[in-house]
Amino acid sequence: MDRTTSDILWQLEQVDFSYKDQPVLAEIDLTLSSGKCYGILGPNGSGKTTLLDLLCGLAAADKGEIRYRETLLKQWQARELAQRIALVPQDFQVRFGFSVREVVEMGRHPHLGRFSSLTEQGHALVDAVMAEMGVDGFATRSVTRLSGGEKQRVAVARALVQDPEVLLLDEATSNLDIYHSLSILALIHRRVVGQGLTVVAAIHDLNLAAYFCDELIFLKNGRIICQGPTDEVLRPHVIEEVYGVEAQVREDAFSACNQVSYRLPAA
Ligand SMILES: Nc1ncnc2c1ncn2[C@@H]1O[C@H](COP(=O)(O)OP(=O)(O)OP(=O)(O)O)[C@@H](O)[C@H]1O
């Protein structure tokens, strides 16, 4: 189906990015549409986090253009972007001993005036999201005293409370047990289908990506190797090229999606 212009959120054209003199991303051409879940995959250091940083304006391209809703990203006000785009970072750190509830409430900041506090509606949203994420049971605990997985659930809750049109997830389920990974991804996916949320998720687990993502973008050494609908691009030869492992992809009736198995190539 042809996408209308209004469905398109990001357009990246020939984007390059370097840290000082170290090139990290090169010649990135990408169009991302609303109401879909995209997975960004690739080996360690291939540029996934950097690409997410570029999408939300935390980093600026050295070359090329990034447009969000047809306007150059650099022309957007930071606050306007924060009202639309929420990032769950790979390494969620809160320096001070804020309580879990206080941290989740921070997600409302982009929507509040300078000296205004949370409305009744805002409090209700915080309550609902904390219950959905299963973090309501430790609302008054300091975030510094949570396990890695509990902290990740708080980070996702804070992002959802932001009520964004886009959720950027940077390995946001890497510390979660299987039940919490699947249930949180399913909950997010319901928002993609039901409310038109757009998700861009850097993800290492190919099977979770197969389960969760409509489209995949494979990066290697800062370049896009392959992109397209998950069922079309999650193929053994792509996995072998990107990761250097041998792979098999098969339909799995039990999980109702494709599943990947892999092994090191014979020596
Ligand atoms: N702040 C920084 N300063 C300098 N180099 C950086 C910085 N952050 C990342 N890099 C380098 O940029 C490259 C891409 O890093 P990035 O974090 O985007 O990769 P990634 O694909 O997300 O990796 P991983 O799967 O390990 O999380 C790496 O070589 C990394 O060492």
The ligand as an SDF file (V2000), in Angstrom:
LIG
                    3D

 31 33  0  0  0  0  0  0  0  0999 V2000
   29.9180    9.1130   23.1910 N   0  0  0  0  0  0  0  0  0  0  0  0
   30.6740    8.4400   22.3160 C   0  0  0  0  0  0  0  0  0  0  0  0
   31.8950    8.8920   21.9680 N   0  0  0  0  0  0  0  0  0  0  0  0
   32.6690    8.2540   21.0680 C   0  0  0  0  0  0  0  0  0  0  0  0
   32.3050    7.1060   20.4480 N   0  0  0  0  0  0  0  0  0  0  0  0
   31.0980    6.6040   20.7620 C   0  0  0  0  0  0  0  0  0  0  0  0
   30.2260    7.2290   21.7080 C   0  0  0  0  0  0  0  0  0  0  0  0
   29.0960    6.4970   21.8010 N   0  0  0  0  0  0  0  0  0  0  0  0
   29.2550    5.4560   20.9690 C   0  0  0  0  0  0  0  0  0  0  0  0
   30.4480    5.5190   20.3410 N   0  0  0  0  0  0  0  0  0  0  0  0
   30.9530    4.5680   19.3280 C   0  0  0  0  0  0  0  0  0  0  0  0
   30.0440    4.6170   18.2300 O   0  0  0  0  0  0  0  0  0  0  0  0
   29.8650    3.3250   17.6910 C   0  0  0  0  0  0  0  0  0  0  0  0
   28.3780    2.9950   17.6470 C   0  0  0  0  0  0  0  0  0  0  0  0
   27.9080    2.9370   18.9790 O   0  0  0  0  0  0  0  0  0  0  0  0
   26.3760    2.6230   19.2930 P   0  0  0  0  0  0  0  0  0  0  0  0
   26.2110    2.7390   20.7680 O   0  0  0  0  0  0  0  0  0  0  0  0
   25.5160    3.4530   18.4290 O   0  0  0  0  0  0  0  0  0  0  0  0
   26.2770    1.1040   18.8200 O   0  0  0  0  0  0  0  0  0  0  0  0
   25.1470    0.0130   19.1110 P   0  0  0  0  0  0  0  0  0  0  0  0
   24.8640   -0.6400   17.8190 O   0  0  0  0  0  0  0  0  0  0  0  0
   24.0140    0.6330   19.8390 O   0  0  0  0  0  0  0  0  0  0  0  0
   25.9310   -0.9780   20.0610 O   0  0  0  0  0  0  0  0  0  0  0  0
   25.4280   -2.0260   21.2060 P   0  0  0  0  0  0  0  0  0  0  0  0
   24.7190   -3.1390   20.5030 O   0  0  0  0  0  0  0  0  0  0  0  0
   26.7170   -2.4880   21.8050 O   0  0  0  0  0  0  0  0  0  0  0  0
   24.5660   -1.2670   22.1660 O   0  0  0  0  0  0  0  0  0  0  0  0
   30.6910    2.3730   18.5430 C   0  0  0  0  0  0  0  0  0  0  0  0
   31.9060    2.1080   17.8800 O   0  0  0  0  0  0  0  0  0  0  0  0
   30.9330    3.1470   19.8100 C   0  0  0  0  0  0  0  0  0  0  0  0
   32.1650    2.7870   20.3810 O   0  0  0  0  0  0  0  0  0  0  0  0
  1  2  1  0
  2  3  1  0
  2  7  2  0
  3  4  2  0
  4  5  1  0
  5  6  2  0
  6  7  1  0
  6 10  1  0
  7  8  1  0
  8  9  2  0
  9 10  1  0
 10 11  1  0
 11 12  1  0
 11 30  1  0
 12 13  1  0
 13 14  1  0
 13 28  1  0
 14 15  1  0
 15 16  1  0
 16 17  2  0
 16 18  1  0
 16 19  1  0
 19 20  1  0
 20 21  2  0
 20 22  1  0
 20 23  1  0
 23 24  1  0
 24 25  2  0
 24 26  1  0
 24 27  1  0
 28 29  1  0
 28 30  1  0
 30 31  1  0
M  END
$$$$
